[in-house]
Amino acid sequence: MITLYESEKPVGIQINPDLNVCIVKENTTTGQKTWLYAHNIVTNDGDLYYAQRATETSPTSDFSGSNGRMELRTGSATPAKGDVFTQVTTPIPTSIQEIDSTYPKVNDGDSDNTGAGTDIATWRTSWTTSDFNATAIIGGCIHVGGGNSGATTSGATKLLTHFSITSFNKTASDTLKIFVNHTFNGV
């Protein structure tokens, strides 16, 4: 788990390509943007989703469209390949937000996403200043179902991805965008 704080957008060699979670926090009072980075685990259910999408098979668990949600957490966890939602310790129910409507996409054009590319599937979730506030956020996940915009997580079981990061806060002055970039290099 590595975090990079920058007052300006990081470019080029500063970014470790293994850090595929890009968190952009912007203070609406000062205009300052902060980039934080982490790596994630694509779970077994995430692997199945990508395999089924690649073969144009209907996904068993469809994380895209209005089905997918991102949720943050304050509890410690070591993300693992076999994780399901119960491994997301101390989730922040008020942080539940649908994946942004035009995502996932390939070759993301959002200039804040420092990890986009032609062979990279990007997932993005955005929060306004009034969506939620929390201290000591140390991770998150993309899951199926479980409500939206502060609803409960009942029904959330499958995880596409799970990540940990060095603690950060989101205040009533902050907007937040989280990009999860999955690279397909083939072997």
ZIFENVEN-V125791 format. One record per pair of residues at least 12 apart in sequence whose ideal C-beta (glycine too) atoms are under 10 Angstrom apart, sorted by sequence separation. I is the first residue (numbers start at 1). J is the second residue. If there is no record, write none. Layout:
BEGIN
I/J  I/J
END
This chain:
BEGIN
4/16  10/22  23/35  24/36  48/60  49/61  75/87  77/89  106/118  107/119  108/120  110/122  112/124  143/155  144/156  145/157  146/158  22/35  23/36  48/61  49/62  50/63  75/88  76/89  77/90  106/119  107/120  108/121  109/122  143/156  144/157  145/158  165/178  2/16  22/36  23/37  45/59  49/63  71/85  75/89  76/90  106/120  107/121  108/122  110/124  143/157  144/158  4/19  9/24  21/36  22/37  23/38  45/60  46/61  49/64  73/88  74/89  75/90  105/120  106/121  107/122  108/123  125/140  141/156  143/158  144/159  163/178  2/18  3/19  21/37  22/38  45/61  72/88  73/89  74/90  75/91  104/120  105/121  106/122  108/124  110/126  142/158  143/159  144/160  2/19  19/36  20/37  21/38  46/63  71/88  73/90  74/91  75/92  104/121  105/122  125/142  132/149  142/159  143/160  163/180  1/19  4/22  19/37  20/38  21/39  43/61  45/63  72/90  73/91  74/92  103/121  104/122  105/123  131/149  132/150  141/159  142/160  143/161  18/37  19/38  20/39  21/40  49/68  72/91  73/92  103/122  104/123  105/124  123/142  131/150  141/160  142/161  143/162  161/180  3/23  5/25  15/35  18/38  19/39  20/40  71/91  72/92  103/123  104/124  141/161  142/162  160/180  14/35  16/37  18/39  19/40  71/92  72/93  74/95  103/124  140/161  141/162  142/163  161/182  15/37  17/39  18/40  20/42  71/93  72/94  73/95  100/122  102/124  103/125  127/149  140/162  141/163  160/182  14/37  16/39  71/94  72/95  100/123  101/124  103/126  139/162  140/163  8/32  9/33  71/95  72/96  99/123  100/124  139/163  140/164  7/32  8/33  10/35  70/95  71/96  72/97  99/124  100/125  138/163  139/164  140/165  7/33  9/35  69/95  70/96  71/97  99/125  100/126  138/164  139/165  6/33  7/34  8/35  10/37  69/96  70/97  98/125  99/126  138/165  139/166  6/34  7/35  69/97  70/98  97/125  98/126  137/165  138/166  139/167  5/34  6/35  68/97  69/98  70/99  96/125  97/126  137/166  138/167  4/34  5/35  6/36  68/98  69/99  70/100  95/125  97/127  137/167  138/168  3/34  4/35  5/36  6/37  67/98  68/99  97/128  136/167  137/168  3/35  4/36  5/37  66/98  67/99  68/100  95/127  135/167  136/168  137/169  3/36  4/37  65/98  66/99  94/127  135/168  136/169  137/170  2/36  3/37  4/38  47/81  65/99  97/131  134/168  135/169  2/37  3/38  46/81  64/99  66/101  68/103  96/131  97/132  134/169  135/170  1/37  2/38  43/79  44/80  45/81  63/99  65/101  68/104  95/131  96/132  133/169  134/170  135/171  142/178  1/38  2/39  41/78  42/79  43/80  44/81  45/82  46/83  94/131  95/132  123/160  133/170  134/171  1/39  41/79  43/81  44/82  45/83  65/103  94/132  95/133  104/142  123/161  132/170  133/171  140/178  142/180  40/79  41/80  42/81  43/82  44/83  45/84  64/103  65/104  93/132  94/133  95/134  131/170  133/172  137/176  141/180  39/79  41/81  43/83  44/84  45/85  64/104  92/132  94/134  132/172  133/173  140/180  38/79  41/82  43/84  63/104  92/133  129/170  131/172  133/174  41/83  92/134  95/137  129/171  130/172  99/142  127/170  129/172  131/174  43/87  92/136  129/173  131/175  132/176  92/137  95/140  129/174  130/175  131/176  90/136  128/174  129/175  96/143  127/174  128/175  129/176  90/138  91/139  92/140  127/175  128/176  23/72  89/138  90/139  91/140  96/145  98/147  126/175  127/176  89/139  91/141  96/146  98/148  126/176  127/177  53/104  88/139  96/147  97/148  98/149  125/176  126/177  127/178  88/140  91/143  96/148  97/149  125/177  126/178  70/123  72/125  88/141  93/146  96/149  97/150  124/177  125/178  126/179  70/124  71/125  87/141  93/147  95/149  96/150  124/178  125/179  68/123  70/125  72/127  88/143  91/146  94/149  95/150  96/151  123/178  124/179  125/180  69/125  70/126  85/141  94/150  96/152  104/160  123/179  124/180  64/121  68/125  70/127  84/141  93/150  94/151  96/153  122/179  123/180  124/181  83/141  85/143  92/150  93/151  122/180  123/181  64/123  84/143  85/144  93/152  120/179  121/180  122/181  123/182  63/123  72/132  74/134  79/139  85/145  93/153  96/156  121/181  122/182  73/134  74/135  75/136  77/138  78/139  79/140  85/146  91/152  92/153  93/154  99/160  120/181  121/182  72/134  74/136  76/138  77/139  79/141  91/153  120/182  121/183  73/136  74/137  75/138  76/139  116/179  119/182  120/183  121/184  73/137  74/138  75/139  77/141  113/177  115/179  117/181  119/183  120/184  72/137  73/138  74/139  88/153  91/156  112/177  114/179  115/180  116/181  119/184  120/185  72/138  73/139  113/179  115/181  117/183  118/184  119/185  72/139  73/140  110/177  112/179  113/180  114/181  115/182  117/184  119/186  53/121  71/139  72/140  73/141  85/153  88/156  113/181  115/183  71/140  72/141  110/179  70/140  71/141  85/155  86/156  50/121  70/141  71/142  85/156  86/157  88/159  108/179  69/141  70/142  71/143  84/156  85/157  87/159  69/142  70/143  84/157  85/158  86/159  108/181  68/142  69/143  84/158  85/159  88/162  68/143  69/144  71/146  83/158  84/159  87/162  95/170  67/143  68/144  69/145  71/147  83/159  103/179  104/180  1/78  35/112  37/114  67/144  68/145  69/146  82/159  85/162  100/177  103/180  104/181  1/79  37/115  64/142  67/145  69/147  83/161  84/162  92/170  100/178  104/182  106/184  33/112  35/114  63/142  66/145  69/148  83/162  97/176  100/179  63/143  64/144  69/149  79/159  63/144  81/162  95/176  97/178  99/180  61/143  62/144  63/145  66/148  69/151  71/153  79/161  80/162  61/144  62/145  79/162  95/178  60/144  61/145  69/153  78/162  79/163  59/144  71/156  77/162  79/164  22/108  24/110  26/112  77/163  78/164  69/156  77/164  22/110  24/112  71/159  76/164  23/112  24/113  73/162  22/112  24/114  70/160  73/163  22/113  67/158  69/160  70/161  72/163  73/164  22/114  68/160  22/115  49/142  72/165  74/167  21/115  22/116  19/114  20/115  49/144  63/158  19/115  46/142  61/157  62/158  63/159  64/160  72/168  61/158  63/160  17/115  43/141  45/143  60/158  61/159  62/160  63/161  72/170  15/114  16/115  40/139  43/142  45/144  59/158  61/160  14/114  15/115  17/117  20/120  22/122  24/124  28/128  29/129  38/138  40/140  41/141  42/142  43/143  28/129  36/137  38/139  40/141  9/111  12/114  20/122  21/123  22/124  24/126  25/127  27/129  38/140  40/142  9/112  11/114  17/120  26/129  10/114  72/176  9/114  72/178  6/114  70/178  49/158  4/114  48/158  50/160  70/180  49/160  25/137  45/157  46/158  48/160  49/161  45/158  46/159  47/160  23/137  44/158  45/159  46/160  43/158  44/159  45/160  46/161  43/159  45/161  46/162  23/140  42/159  43/160  21/139  41/159  42/160  43/161  21/140  42/161  43/162  40/160  41/161  42/162  40/161  41/162  40/162  41/163  40/163  41/164  39/163  40/164  38/163  39/164  40/165  38/164  39/165  38/165  37/165  38/166  36/165  37/166  36/166  54/184  36/167  36/168  50/182  34/168  50/184  46/182  1/138  1/139  42/180  21/161  23/163  34/174  38/178  40/180  42/182  20/161  40/181  21/163  23/165  29/171  32/174  33/175  36/178  38/180  40/182  20/163  21/164  25/168  28/171  29/172  30/173  19/163  21/165  25/169  27/171  28/172  29/173  33/177  23/168  25/170  28/173  29/174  19/165  25/171  27/173  28/174  23/170  26/173  27/174  28/175  25/173  26/174  27/175  25/174  26/175  25/175  26/176  24/175  25/176  26/177  24/176  25/177  23/176  24/177  25/178  23/177  24/178  22/177  23/178  24/179  22/178  23/179  21/178  22/179  23/180  21/179  22/180  20/179  21/180  22/181  20/180  21/181  5/166  20/181  1/163  3/165  4/166  19/181  20/182  1/164  2/165  3/166  5/168  20/183  1/165  2/166  3/167  17/181  1/166  3/168  18/183  17/183
END
